[in-house]
Amino acid sequence: MKITIPKEVQIIIDRLNSRGFEGYLVGGCVRDCIMNTTPHDWDVCTNASPDKTESCFEDFKTVGVGKTHGTIGVVIRGKLYEITTYRVDGEYLDNRHPQSVSFTDKITSDLSRRDFTVNAMAYNESTGLVDPFGGRLDIEKKLIKCVGDPATRFSEDSLRILRGLRFASRFDFEIEKETSKAIRDYRSLLNNVARERVKEELIGIICGKSAEKILTDYREVIAEIIPELTPCFDFEQRTPHHCFDIYRHIARSVGEIESDPLLRLTMLLHDIGKPEACYTDPTGRRHFKGHPQISARIAEDILKRLRFSNAVISDCLKLIEYHDVRFRGSKPMVRRITGMIGEENTRRLFKIQYADTMAQSDYLREQKLGDIKTAQAHLDEIIKNKECCSVKQLAVSGFDLKALGFPDGRLIGDILNDLFEKVVEDKLPNNKETLLNEAKKHKNNPSE
């Protein structure tokens, strides 16, 4: 096989070769090229020591941030490329980081320390593909398999457990039997992983092609990092609106929405409060009144624990809290929701409701989807016509009411809210003169 190497990367390999050293593409970029996808990064490895690598590129700008671990950054045509010396890891004592790193002169020794066979390949034009663990064949078989003993790999670095799930989700691959067993057996080691790293891998898992399958098949692993999901397992909903238990509905809804981190995160957590909200009536039917608010409360704890940004937390909680709003063809309702969460989140809300509906039973599905489509059309009209969606958008303000002689304080707020209610319900036009005349009625009837 032949890989087309970018000119800048070939410059690096040629320079190393000209100084008597080896240079290979390694890891993910080789995997991606074999899979006919464009790599995000082009990593190079070499048998040159970090000092000798620096000397090879004395006429380039170099960055030695990772030098103690064997990595030198070289800037070529304005872009940073990393060159790492072949290495082997020392003993792992914290299930995450090796106590030491030693350098080696054999590419196969370096590849043997890597996590999965699909990531344990190297390539250059003179040698071709170096694939001692069958990574290319596993790509053809669509298989995620550990290099060597899975238990050893996961005991060394427990983050690899989530990485395995992420790769399987991203590429729609199966996980090899022994690797799969070890993922489950060693899942408790995920408690040793920094929350920030867990967050990154979780987003990768839920944004993958086969997110629903991974969430379903490895639910106990997901619950290791989000234990609040456990009560949702096998919790039957017993309502004509649903054909899955709560967790299966959640997993299906994640797969039904576009691969956007915020939207998929919202679907993962949108019904997490249902077990707590559940009420079973005398007929055996279950109801989940208030579950959006309960779900938002639980989700807030999870999102903060996993170190999500305040912006993501804010948007996610709004979407969870309003995900069960039923517009039922009401344009005033669309105005209210838009005023509360903004146009962008309202459009996200329609996508969330569509995915939620598609993950339910067929019961009233067409009606529900029709309501969403109508609400979308209403929002388009509202934005196009700049219709009033909040008190701030009224044609009058508190200053206008003060000019009429109303005192500062609660009364002005009450009047503005009354005017907004009449405007949003199409009982009054958002016209300054009309609204001021309406406000004067409060002056004439102060007890109202």
Buried (B, 14 or more C-beta within 10 A) or exposed (E): EEBEBBEBBBBBBBBBBEBEBBBBBBBBBBBBBBEEEEBEEBBBBBBBBBEBBBEBBEEBEBBEEEBEBBBBBBBBEEEEBBBBBBBBBEEBEEBBBBEEBEBBBEBBBBBBBBBBBBBBBBBBBEEEBBBBBBBBEBBEEEBBBBBBEBBEBBBBBBBBBBBBBBBBBBBEBBBBEEBBEBBEEBBEBBEEBEEEBBBBBBBBBBBBBBBBBBBBBBBEBBBBBBEBBBBBBEBEBBBEBBBBBBBBBBBBBBBBBEBEBBBBBBBBBBBBBBBBBBEEEEEEEBBBEBBBBBBBBBBBEBBEBBEBEEEBBBBBBBBBBBBBBEBEEBBBBBBBBBBBBBEEBBBBBBBBBBBBBBBBBEEBEEEBBEBBEBBBEBBEEBBEEEBBBBBEBBBBBBEBBEEBEBEEEEBBEEBBEBBBBBBBEEEBEBEEEBBBEBBBEBEEEEEE
